Each structure stands twice: as C-alpha cells, then as structure tokens.
Amino acid sequence: MKIFYKLLYFGLNIPFCNEMLNTSRILKFTFFTSLLFIFGCKDTPSKNDHAYTNKLIDETSPYLLQHAHNPVDWRPWSDSTLEEAATTNKLLVVSIGYSSCHWCHVMEKETFADENIAQIMNEHFINIKVDREERPDLDHVYMTAVQLMQGSGGWPLNVIILPNGKPVYGGTYHTNEQWKEVLDKIINLYQTDPQKLRDYADKIASGIHATNVIEPKNDSSLLSKDALNLSVKKWQKKWDLEWGGDLGNQKFIKAHSLEFLMDYAKLTGNDTIKNHVENTLDRIASGGIYDHIGGGFYRYSTDPYWKVPHFEKMLYTNAQLITLYSKAYKIFKKARYKTIVKETINFLEHEMKGQHGGYYSAIDADSEGKEGSYYQWKEEELQHILKDDYSLFSTYYDLGASDDSEKEVSFIIKQSTNDSIFSAQNNILPEKLSLLKTKWQQLLFNERQKRISPAIDDKVITSWNALLINGFIDAYKAFGNKEYLTKAITLSDFINKNNTRNDFLVHTFKKGDKQQEGFIEDYAFLIDATINLYSVTLETKYLDRANTLHTIANTHFADSVTKMFKYTKESKLISTLIKVDDGVIPSPNAVMGHNLKKLGILNYDNKLTKKSKHMLSSMTDYLKDNAKDFSKWSALQLHTVYPFYEIVIVGKKADSIADIFNSYYIPNAIVVASTQESTLPVFKDKYIENETFIYVCQEGACKLPVQSVEQALKQL
C-alpha cells in the first residue's frame, strides 16, 4: 500500500557520502510539491587552542572530535540530553556521519563552523553529533526515516527530531544556505503549528516501525530449488555483463553477493554465473578501486567501470575481500588473486593495525583538505620517479585522468590488461614484468610515504574485526600459510580480551572510550568467525565460545514477535530494529541463520537447525524479487535446498586431512576433526584407535566411513 503525504519538499540535488542502501523493504512515501507543511581524522584537539569548545571534547571518536571546536554546541547522544529536550520542549538536530566521510568534512567546514548558523542552532535546538560506526542503531533508524522521506540517503545524515525521538525532517549534505533555510522553516512551523509536525512525525515513525516487521513463517515447502533459481534469474537481468557487478552509475563491491554466486555456480554447474563472477573479480582487480601501489581496496567506485574510487579505505571492505579473493583462488587458480590477498593483508598490517592488536576502522579519503590527493599522481612526478620506465609503466597501468578541477591532470593508477597479454604485446618475459612491477610499486610507495597521509579512525569495531578473522582463516585455507592462521587466532584473543565487558561484547574498543554495548552484528559475526576457528584449529575452546556467545545472543536479542534477532539488547529508540537486508556487510540475522544451522549440526541440536529454517522461511517473499539485497539469506537457502554436509574426520591424521579438505572449494560443507577420542556429539562412536576415518554426514546421518580424501569427495 502506498501512503501519500503532502509536504514542502526541497529537491536538493546535492552530493553526499553515498552508501549501498537497500530500499526494497521501505514503504514508499510519495511527496507532492504543494505545501501542507514542511518537507516536502585528526590529532586530539586542545581546548586552549580554539575559540569554541563543546562537549564532544570529552569523546574518543575521531569523528566527534573533528567537531569539538565548532561554535555549534554539539553533544553526544545520551539519555540525559533527550530528557533535557523533553523538559525544555526543544527540537533536536541529530547529525550522523563518520570520520572518513568526505562530505561530512565539507559540511563541517562550510556550515557547522559558521557562527551565524551556530547561533540559530544553539538558540532553537539541542544539537547532537553521532558517529555512525559507534552507534549503527541510531544510524539505521534515522537512515530509514530519510529513505522514507526522500527515497535515498547517505552521509552526513542530518535529521531534526521531536523530544520523543520521532523525526520531522531528514536530509543528507546541505550547503550553508540550504541548511539555514531548513532551520528557519522548521523553527517557524514548530512555533506556529507544532501539531502538524507531530502528526507528520507519527506517520514517519509508523513507517519506520513497518520496515522492521517480519511475519514469522514455518512453511519450509516455500524453500525449493525452483524458487532459488527464479530469484537468481531475476537478479541476473540487473548484471553488468561487460564491467561486472550490478548495473549502476556507482558500484560497491558486494563481497557476500559474489560469494553466494560462486557457491550457486559450483552447486548448479552454471558456467554463465561463474564467468560473471570471474569477470567481476578481474575488473575490480584491474580497476582504480584497488590500490595498485599500497594494496587494499577503496570503499566504492564513483563510475560503472571500477576506475575512479571514493578514496576511503574501510576495514569491512578489505576484510571481506580477503575472504572473497581467497575463495575465488580455489576455483580459478589465478596468481593475481593470491597476490591481491597478500597485498591486502600487508596493507592492513602496516596501515590499519593497532599497536597492541586489533584493526582500525577506516582511513580517510581526504589528505591536506582534498579527496584522494594522497593516492594520485602528476605526470611529471611519475616521469621523475620512474625515469626510462615511465613509457612502459604508463602503458601497463593505463593512466587515466581523475575528475580533477585543476588544469594539471592527476592520474589514478589502474591496470590496462592482464599480465600474459601485456607480456606478449610488449615482448617482455612474464618474469621480467613481475620484477618491473615490484620495482615500480616500491618506488612509488616510498615516494608516497613522504606525503601527508590521510587520517585514521582508530576505533576497533568488534563486528568488522570478526570479518577480518574470517578473512585470515579463508586465506589460510586457500594458501596454507600458517601466518594467516596465527593472525586469526591473535585477533580473536584480542577481541575476547578488549571488546568484552562482563561477559557481554562491546561494539568498539579504544583506550578511554565509553564502550557501547554490542549489537547483534557483533555477536553474529564473531560467532561465525569462532565456529570457523574451531573448524581449522580443532580446538574445542572455540566451539565452547561460539556456544556461549549464541546463548547470550538468544537470551538478550531474540525477538518474540518476528522470531528474528533484534539489533539491540534493549530498545530505547522509536522502533525495534530487525535488520534482515544486506548492506555493505551481510545481514546479521542471515548470519545468525547460518550460525544456527552450523551449531545445530555440531551440537546435534535439532532445535537450532529448525530455528534456522524457520527464519529462512520468513524471508521467502523478500528473496523472490530481491536476491541481490538478501544474498546472505540466498546462501542459506542454497544450503537448505541442496545437501549440506558435515565432513567429520577422526584419528591421528585428522588435522592434516582436514587441511586438505579446507584447501578445496566445497561450498556446502563444514569440516570438523579430532585427533583423539572426543565427547562432542559430532564425534560420538567415531574414534578407532590407530586409525583415521572420514565420515560424510548430513545432520548426524553418516555414510560408511572411508580413509581417503578421494573416497570422501565421491560421497559428496
């Protein structure tokens, strides 16, 4: 049902820090232009060095500290601030962003540093700044509001809310003049006809609530191969068959979507889909979205060709792409994929790892006040550094101009073609080309190190680090490098020590910070990573930890109405959050569905596997037409309609045999092993002294044991 509201709508055609935003579950609010009512990282600053200092000075978030010396009287989100708003009957401005957001920086300089704007805001509003990486719950709620109001969203996310938290206005980046106009009109309406604002806010709040309602279903007959195939065919129409990924003017690397398509292609034998994934991976690897000098990936491409990136580097992007390219290597065996994994891990180690462990959240897009300047090159710079190699270098890297307003052209480095073709075309031996590339990279990397580097947001986010644990594990499985497994174990130990408080997870860690209780994404992703650690190490302490985390999640996050998991332990916001769609990271509920299935198998607990299937059944209506926005659920559907195996290995050679299985690409199985007799249900009655047997099972029902990998693979 479409709901129509009349309101004054400012059609602001303006830039903002875009995100891969899913609107398929959003109620579409259509706005008439006729008027009923409106609307229609840096060093820690010192108080003594600035004319203004607000309450953000006591925060640890780099994003909040960037605004600590605005003339706007910013405060962090808190219960006491909301209580003050209720007592004084003041509206609140809630401005949400993150430290590496380019347009957040622009609006801060243009608008929030303006004393005239600040005077208006301070007199008529209580002003709150939110770091979306610290409070993704607030971001989800008010991003939904803006999507309802305007059809899309991004950052900075600026909403004006009533003292009860319900929004009356929402938008993204505004110029100074636009923001003043918004403030003036809201102030006038709140003074002359506040009830109209309240009525509108109630309708938006109802819309937010509606997007978080999932109807529970237990009908597993809706889960079928035909339904899955149909959803993939509908998605296929939206693919960019030339440049890879989905069609669009901007492109995010949807790692979890490409993983699902790899799994689907493997189990169905669909070469068309397999080729699309390979083409996408190759295009990304060659494009400017990959840092060919320092390693690692930027957040997204501003064009359909993966050429011109938005230059932020996010931990979640790189963590998931380590997993993606590691798994892809198992299928396609391309040396380039292995190199990308190695270079990305090296980048994270050198640029984003904290001194005492844990990996930071983001690196800014801006350096010296300009987006991407740290990563781009002038022609004369390259000629000076590379000397006689410049001509060959410029051909190999297909130097193309950035979107630069200066007359002097800046270049973004991207690869022109694959190495074998380039070697043949230029009469260079592959070994020689490899040496030249290493030389060029080192020369430019050393030169780049002399520049002023972008700021780093040094929060250690639990969920994003859990994704990296998985990345290290998947790299270990693909390449057998024990260092990668050691990194996974070390990072797990760090998270369990520093991102835990009184047995509960916290969302972020930074020395001296006010730790926010963990969200369901923290539990979901860490349970997943811990199960995977158990699979590769054979150490039961990881399975015990996964079971403990699941018990906490089920006790404190399970929603009795939707049978899903709430985003927060306690709902103090205007709506309970049930996050089921994928964004740039997978849906935490979908990941919990996978976790329940695996823990049910490992613990021989049918209640868990049934709950996983019930959650999936509730999503069937969404999967029919929107597989691309729910690909983690589609992956669970794939593991439900096709056989999903536990490969159980027991005996003195179990660890080495498990390593062999893990090196293969087997998307529909979990590998568990024990070198000794074990009391765990999955190993019951399977141990025979001085022998090693492999059992291929489905939810406890096993085929005859075999002793060779080849025999077991035939049983699969």
N, C-alpha and C positions, 0 to 999 in steps of 0.2 A: 504494500500500500504506500502510495506517495503522499506525503504531508506537505501542504503548501502554506507558506507564511509570507506575508508582505512585510518588507522592511527595507530601509535605506541601505543599499549595498555599494560600498566603494569598490569599484572594479580596478584594483591596484595591480597593474601588470608589472610586477617587480621581481627581482631576483631574491633567492634565499638559499640557504644550505639545504639542498634537496635530499630526500631520503627515498628509499624504495618503499612507498607507502601503499598498503593494501586497502582498497575501499570497497571490496566486494561484499563485506558484511555491514557496511554503513548504510543506514537509512538515508535516502537521497532527499535533502531539503532543498526545494526549488524556491528561488527568491525573485520576487518582482522588483523592478526598479522604482515603482511607485512607492511613496513613503507612508508607512503607518507609524513606524518609529525606527530608530537606527538599527541599521545593518541587517540594512540591507546591503701564550703561557709564559709566564714571566717569573722573574725573581719576586719573592715575597716583598710587598711594598712596606715602607716605613711610614708611620703616622706623621712624623715630623717633616717629611719632605713634600707634603701636599696641603693644598688649601682646604680640602674636604676629606673627611674620613667617616665612613659609615660602619654599620655593624658587621659587614662582611669581612672586616679586617681580622676578625677572630676565627674565620673559617680556614680550612686547609685546602679546599678545592681550588685549583688554579683558575678555573673559570670564574668563580665567585670573587677571588682575589683580584681579578682583572677589573672588577667593578667596585672595588673597595674605596676608591677615591673619586668616584663620581659625585657630583653635587646632589644627585638623587639619593634620598635616604633609604637605600636598599637594606633589606633584612633577609635572613634565611627563612625558609618555611618552618613554622613551628606552631604548636597548639596555642601558645600564649599570644602570638600575633593574630591568629584567627579570632581568639576571644576578645582581643582589643578591638578588632574590626566590628564584632557584634555589639560591643559596648558603645562604641562611638558611632555606629551605623555608617561606617565609611566603606566605600568600594575599595577593592584591592586590584592593583596591577600585578600580574604574575608573569614574569618574563623568563623563559626557559631556553637554555642553549647549552653549549659545551665548548671546551677550551680551544679546540681546533677548528671551529666553525668560522669560516671567512666572513660571512655576512653578519654574524654576531659581533665581530670586531668592528665592522663598518658602522653598524647601528650604535654601538657603544661610543665611538668617536664622534659621529655626526649628531647624535640625538641625546644620549644619556649623559654626555659630558657638557651639554648646553645648560647654562644656569637658568635661562628662561623656561625651558622645558622642565627642568628640575623643580623650579618654584611651583609650577602648576601641579606637578605630580605630588610634591610634598604637602601641598596645601589641601588637596582634594582626595588623595588616595593614600592607602598604606601600600608600600611597594616591596615586592618580594622577588628575589632572584633565585632561580633554581638551576642546578647543574643536572641535566637530564641523565647523566651517567651515574650520579649518586641517587637520584630519585626517578627511576624509569616509570614508577607507578603514577606519579603526577604527570609525567610526560605523556603516558598512554591516555590518561583521562582527558587532558586538555587538547591533545592532538586529535582525539576523536571528535571533540567539540568543534575544532576548527575545520575538520573534514566535513562535518555536518553542515557547518555554516557556509563553507566556500568550495567544497568538493575536493580540496587537496590541502596539503600542509607542508611545513618544513621548519627550518630554524634560521634565525631566532623565532621562537614561538611566543607571541605576546597575546595574553588574554586578560580581560577585565572581568572580575567576578564579584558577586554579591558576598556579604559576610558569611553566608551559608555555604559558600564554595561553588555555587552554580554560575556558569559563565553567561555574560550578556554581550560580550564581543570577543572575537578572536581573529588573529591575522598573523602574518609572518614578518618579514622585514618591511619597515616603513621608513620613508625619508623623514627628515625633521619636520617638514611642513605637513606631511600626511599624518604623522603621529600627533601633532598639535591639533589638527582638525578632528581626529578621532577623540582625543581627550576632551576638547571643548564640547562636542556634541553629546558625549556620554554624560559629562557634568551637567549640562543643561537639561537633559532628559531626566536624570536622577533627581534633579531639583524640582522639575515641573510636573513630571508624571512617572514617578518611580514604579507604580503598579504595572505599567506596560513593560518595563524592564523585567520585573519579577515574573510576569506571565510568560514572557519570551524565554527567560532563564529556565523556568519549569519545563517548557517544551523541549529545550535543548537537553536538559538533564534526563528527561524521559527517553530521548533519542539515544543518549549515551548508555543508559540502562539497557535499552533494547538490543544494542550491539553486543552486550555481554550475556544474553540469554541463549542458552543452548538447550534444545529439547532432548532429554535423555531417550535413547532407543536401545532396545536389546535384540533387535531383529537382525541376526547375522546373515540371513538369506539375502540381504541387500549387498553383501560383500561377495563379489564374484569377479572372475577374470574378465567377463564381458564388460562389466561396469568400469573396471580399471582401464581396459583397452579403449573404451569410448572416451573416457576423460582425457587420456593421453592424446587421442586423435584430435579432440577439440583444441587442446593446448598446442598441438603441432602446427595448426593454422597460424599461430602467432609467432612462429620462429623466424628468425632472420637466417635464411639458409646460406647467404653469402658471407656475412660477417660474424655469424654465430650469436648465441644467446637469443633473447626475445626481441621482437621488433620494438623500436623506440628511439626517440631522439637522444636520450641519455641511457646509459646502461650500467647496472650494478652486476657484479659477479655473484650470481646466486649459487654458491657452492653446494648447498644442500639440495637444490633442484637438479644440478648436474650429477650429483651423486646418485640421486634416485633414478635419473635417466640411464646412467651407466648400469645400475642394478637391473633395471627393467630390460634394457637391451640384452644383457647377459642371460637373463632367465627366459626371455621370449625369443632370443635369437634374431632380434630385429636390427639388421645392419644399417638401415636408414637412420635410426636413432643413434646408434653407435657412431656413425660417421658425423652426425650433427654435433655430438659431444666432442669428438676429436677436433673437428674444425673450430669449435668454440674455444677449446683449450689452446689450440695453436694460435688463433687470432689474438687471444688475450696475452699469451706469452710473447708475441711479437710486438704488441702494441705499446703505446706510451703509458698505459695504465700500469705496466710493470717497470720498476726502476732497474734499468739495464746496467747501471753503474754501481749502485749500492745494495741492490737486492730488495725484495719486498714489493708489495702491491699498494697502490693508492686506492682511495675509497671507491670512486666510480669514474666512469668516462662521461665527459660532457658532450660527446658525439656518438653516433651509432657505430663507429669504426674502431673503438678502443684506443684512439690515438691521443686525444687531449684529455688528461685526467683532471679531476679535482684533487689537489695535491696532498690532502690529509692522508696520513697513514694510521690505520686503526688496528688494534690488536686482534679484534674479532675477525677482520678481513683476512689477515695473514695467517692466523691460526687455522681457519677453515680451509684456506688454500693449500696449506701444507698437507692437510688430510686429502684434499681433492687430487692434487698432483701426485701424491704418493700412491693413492689407489689407482689413478689413471696409468701410472707407470706399470703396474702389474698387468694391465690389459694391453697397452700399446707398446710397452718396452722402449719408449723414446728417451734417449740420453738427455734430451733437453728438459724433460720433466724432472729427471733426477737432479739436474743442475739447478733448476728453479727451487726445488725443495731445499737443497743445500744452501743456496744463496739467501733464501728467505730466512732459514734458521740462523745463519750467520748474521744477517741484518738484525734480527730480534735480539741476538746475544749481545751485539755491540751497541745497539741504539735504544733498545726498549727494556732491557733487563735491569732491575733494581740492584743496588749494591749488595743487598743481603738476600736477594732472591725475589721471586715474583716479577711479573712483567707489566710494564706500564700500559696505560690505556690508549694513548694517542700521541701522534706528532703533528704539530700544527701545519696547516697549508701555507701560512704566511711566514716570510722572513724579511726583516727590515721593512715591514709595512706593505709588502707586495706578495700576492699569491704566487707560489711556485718559483719564485726567483732563485731559491737555493738549488733547484734541480735543472734549471735551463741554462743554455749556453749561447754566447755570441760567436759568430763565425770566426772573428779574429782570435778569440780565446782558444778555440779548437785548433786553429792553424798554428798558433804559437806553441801549444802543448804537444800536439801530435806531429808537427813538422812534416816530413815527407810522407807520413802515413795518412795525412788528412784526406787525400783524394779517395783512397780505398775505404777509409773509415766512413766518410760521408755517403759512399755508395752502399756500404753494408747496412748502415743504420738509417738510410732513407730520411735524411734530415728534413724535417718539415717545420714550417713556422708555427709558433704558438700564436694564440689570439692576443697579441700584444699591441697596445695603443701607441707605443713608441715607434718612431720611424726605423730604428735599428731593430732588425729581426732577431728574436730569440728562438732557439731550436729546442724541441723536445725529442729526445733520443728514442727511436723505435726501430725495430728490425725490418729490413726490406723483404727478405725471403729466408727460406731455411738454409742451413749451412751447406748441405750437399749440393743444392742448386747453385748457390753463390760460388762455391769452390769450383764447380765445373765451368761456370760462366766466366770466371776470372782467372782460370788456370792456376789455382792455388791448392796445394795438398791440404786435406782436412786437418792434419796435424799442425801445419803451419798456420792455418786460420785460427785454430784453437789457441795457439801461443800468442798470436796477434791480439785476439780478443782479450786475453788475460792481461796483456801489456797495456792495451788501451784503457781497460777498466781501472787498472791500478793507477795509471797516470791521471785520469780524470777524477778518480776517487780522492787521491791525495790532494789534488787542486781544490776539489770541492770542500774538503775538510778545513781549508783556510777561510772559508766564508762564514758569516754569522748564521749558525744553524737555527732551524725553527724550534720553537719552544716545545717541551714535552710535558704532557699531563701525567703526573707520576702517581696517580691512583692505581692500586692493584685491585681489579674487579674480579670477584670470585668466578662468575659465570664465564667471563671471557678467558680467564686463565684455565678453567676447566676445558674449554675448547682447545686450548693450546696443549694441555696434557694429552688429549686425543690426537692432536697433530703429531706430537713427538712419538706416540705409540704407533700411529699409522706409518710414519717414516721408518721406524724400527722394523715393522713388519715387512715393508716393501724392500728395504735395502740391507737389513741385518746389521746395521751399525749400532753397537751396544751403547755408544754415547747418547744416542737419541732416547733409549730406554732409561738411561741414568737421568737424563734431563726430566723425563716424565715423572720418575719417582721423586726426584728432588723437589720439583714444583708441587707435587701432591703433598709432600711433607710440609712445605712452606704454607700452603693454603690451610691445611689442617691445624697448623700452629698459629698462624696470624689472622686468618679470616674466620675464626671460630670464637664464639663467646658463650660460655655457659652451655656448651654442647650444641648451640644453635649456630648456623652460619650467619656471617655478616656479609653485606653486599660488597663493601670496599674496605681496603686497608691502606692507611697512610699514617705514618707516625704522628700521633697527636690528634687524629681526626675523631669526630663524633660518629661512631660507627652505626650505620643504619642496619636494622635487621635484614636478613637475607630475604630474597624473593624466591618464588617458585623456580625461576630460571636458574638461580644459583644451585638449588637442590637438584633439579632435573639434570643439568649439565654435569655437575660433579658426580652424581650417582652413575651416569653414563660413563664418565671417564674412569671411575673407580672399578666398575664392572670390567672395563677393558684392561685395566691394570691387573686385575685378578687373572684374566684370561692369558696374559703374556708372561706374568711372573710366577704363576701357580701358587702365590702366597694367599692363604685363606683370610688373612687380616683385611685384605681389600674387599673381599666378599662380605665380611662382617661389617665393615664400614659402610658399604653400599646398603646393606640391610638396615643398619642403624639410621642412615640418612633417609631412607624410604619410610621408615616408621615415623620419623619426625614430620616428614612432608605429609604423610597420610593423616597423621593426628591433627596437624595445625593448618593444613592448606586444602584438605578435601572439602568440596562444596556439596552439601546435601541436596541442593536443588538440581544442579546441572550434572552432577556426578563427575564433574571435571575437577581441576585444581584451581583454587583462587590464586591470583598473582601475589597477594599479600596475606600475612597471617591474620591481621585484623583490618577490617575495612573502616577507615576513618574518612574516606573520600565520599564523593556524592554518588558513587556507584561501585558495586563489587566488580572487580576486574577478572574476566575469564579470558586469557589470551590463547586463542586457538590458531590464529593465522601466522604464517611465516612472515618475517621481515628480512632484514639483513642477517639475522640469526634465526634458527628454527623456532617454531612454536614450542614453548616449554611444556604445554600439555601433550603435544605429539611426542616429544622426547620422553615424557613420563609414560606414555603409552608403550613405547619401545622398552623402557626400563622394566615396566611391569611384566611384559612378556618374557624378558630375559631372566628376571629374578624368579618369576613363576617356574620357569624351566629349571633353573639351577637349584631352587629350593624344593622342587616338586610340590608347588603350592598352586593348585588349580584356581583358587580364588583370585590370585593376581593375574593369571592369564585370561580369566573370564572378564575381569575388570578392564584389561587392555582391549579386549574385543568389544566390550560394551561402549567404551569411549570412542573407538573407531566407528562403531555403528551409528553413533550420534552425529558423525561428521559426513555421512554419505551424501546428504543433499548438497553440501558445500563442495565435495570432491567432484561431483558430476560436471560442473561447468568451470571450476576454478582450480584445477590441479596445480597450476603454476604458483598459486598463492598458498597452497596447502601441501607442498611436495613432501614434507616430513610425514604427514598423515598418509600420503600416497605410498610412501616407502613402507609404512606399517601395513597398509592394505596389501602391498606386494608380498610381504612376509606372511600374510594371513591366507591369501588365496592360492599361493604356491607353497609347497612344503618348506618348513623351516626346521633345520636340523641342529641338534647338539652333537658335536664330534667330541666324544669322551675318550681320553687316552689315559691308560693306567699301566704303570710299570716303570722299571728303572730307566728306560729310554724315553719316557713320556715327554720330557722337556724338549729334547732335540726333535722329536717327531712333531710336537706342537709348533715349533718354529717353522717346520716345513709347510704345515698346513697354513700357517699365518702368512707365509710368503705367496700363497696362491690367492687369486681373486675369487672368493666364494661368498657371494653377497647374502646367501640365505642360510647362514650357519653361524654358530658360536662355538669356539674351540675352548675346551676345558681339559685340564690334565692334572695328574698327580703321580709322583714317583714312588709313593708309598700308600699303604692302606689308609683309607680316609673314612670318617664317619659322615661326611656330607652325603645327602640323599642321592645326588647325581652319580656318586661313585659306589653306591651300595652294591655289594656282591659282585664287584667287577675286578677286584685285585687278585692276581695269581702270582705267587712268589716266583722270582727269577724269570718272569715273562712280561712282555709288554703287548697289550691288546688295544685295538682301536674299535670303539663302538659307535656306529652311526645310529642315532636315535631321534625320535620325534615325540617330545613331551613325555619322555620316560619309556616309550616303547622302542626297543632296540632291535636292530637286525643282528645276525650272527656276527660275533667278534672276528676281526681279521688282524693280521700282523704287519701288513704293508700299506703304505700310503696309497699305492696304485689300486689295491683292492677296495680300500675305503672310498676312493674317488668314484669307482664304478658303482658302489652302492648309493652314492649321491645322485 
